[in-house]
Amino acid sequence: MAPPETAGYQFNHTMIRVKDAKESIAFYTDVIGMELMSEYHNNDAKFSLYFLAFDRSDGKDTKEDKDNAKFRREGVLELTHNHGTESDAEFKGYANGNQDPGRGFGHIAISVDDIQAACDRFESLGVRFHKKLTDGKMKNIAFILDPDGYWIEIVPKNFS
């Protein structure tokens, strides 16, 4: 049992670094269906933060509502972009956590109503797969890759 002092704690967000903010935002909004809730730019330190999440307001929340809610809700994805990486031919990209050396971070997961329909849509959009539904022994999950090679597990909402 958790200590009573932590009763109000909740998991808020995960941050990943991205090479090209425009490409990653387009992927997470157009392909995954999240929306850009808030963004912060620090031109002196040369980085930008983009907070994305699924809209649970049926379009009723204003931009200000979304910005104010980014630290009060769960399931937020923060994309951090270090300015200049998108045009640096020498930049090799970020480690996705699934290769040696330095295995650690593995993936984020998105649950969907119909996993076959979701995977068919991803395939029609040209999304790269790490594991299709037909691969391996687990036929009820898939892994797609975002523009930086981060793994996104696709699971059915009724997964047990």
N, C-alpha and C positions, 0 to 999 in steps of 0.2 A: 504494500500500500504506500502511496506517495505521501510525503510529509504534508501536513495541512498548510504550511507556508507556501506551497507551490500550487495550491488549488486553482488559482487564476492563470497559471502559465499556459501558453499555447505556442505551437510551432508556427512561426510567422513566415519566414522566407528562406530560400536557398539562393546563393549568389554564384554565378559562373562568369568567367571572363570570356569575352568574344572578340574576334578579330575585326569584324565588320558589323557595326551596330545596325545599319540599314538592312543588311541581308538577314541578320538574326531576328530583328523585329518583324520583318516580313514573314519569316518562317513561323515564328511563334504566334503571330496574329492570323495570317492567311491559311496556314497549314494546320496548326494545332487549335486555333480558335480562341486564343487568349486575347485580351485587349490591353493596350498600353494604359496603365492607370496613372503613372506619374513619371517624370523624368527630372534629373538634376544634372547640371553641367558645371564643372569646375575648370574653367579655361586656364587658370593659373597653374593648377596641378595637372592639367591636360588629361582629364578623365570625365566620363559621363556615366550616370547610372539610369537604368530604365527598369521600372517595376511593372510586371505584367501579371495578370490573373484572369480567371474566367469571370465574366459578368454574371452576377447572381441577382441583379436588380431589374432584369427584363428591360434594360435600357433607360431606367428611370434615374439612376445616379448621374449627377452632373460631374464635370471634370474636377471641380473642387471637392465633391463628395468622395470621388475615387482617390484623389491625392491625399485627403485627410484620413482615409481608411487604410492606407497601405501598411501601417504598422499595427492595426487593430484586427486584421483578419488573418485567416490561415490560407496556405496554398499559394503564396506569392513567389514569383520567380524574378530575381534581380539579375539583369545583365549589366556587367561592368565592361565599358569600352575604354581602353587607353588610346587616346587620340594618336593617329598616325599609323597604327598597325594595319589598317585597311589598305594602305597604299605602299607599305614597306615590303619590297620584293624579297628582302632578306629574312623577314619575320616567318618563323617556322610554325607558328600556331601554338595553342595551349595543349598541355597534356590533358586527356579526358579522364584520367584516373584508372584506365583499364589496361594499360600496357606497362611493362617494366622499362626503366626503373620507376619506382614510386607509385605502385598500385595503391589506391586508396578510394577516392570517390568512385562510385560505380555508375549510377544513373539516377534519373528522375523517372517517375511513373505517372501515366495519365490513364484514368479509367474511362471506358467508353461503353455506350449502350449496346452496340453491335460491333464486335471486334472484326468480323469478316468485312463488313461494310467499311469500317474505318481503314483497314489495311488495303482494301481495293481502292479507296479514295487516295490514300498515300501513294500507292503504286501509280495511279493515273496522273498524279502530280509530279512524278519523277523523284519522289523522296527515296533516299538511300536506306536500305534495310541492313541491319546487322544480323537479324534473325527473322525470317518470315514464319508465318503460322505453320507452314508445312515442313520447316527445318527442325531437326532434333526430335527429342522425345516429348517435350512439352508443346502440344499443339494448340494450347489455349492462351498463349502469350506471344507477342512479337516485340522486336526491338528495332526502332528506326534511329537514324542519325541526324542530328541537326547540322547546320553549316560548318560548325567547328568540330564535328565528330563526337559530340557528347551523345551518349546513349539515352534514348527515351523508351522506357518499357511501356507497351500498350497492353492493358489488361481489361477484361470484361468487368463491368460493375458487379456482376453476380459471381465473380471468381471466388472459389472456396478452396 
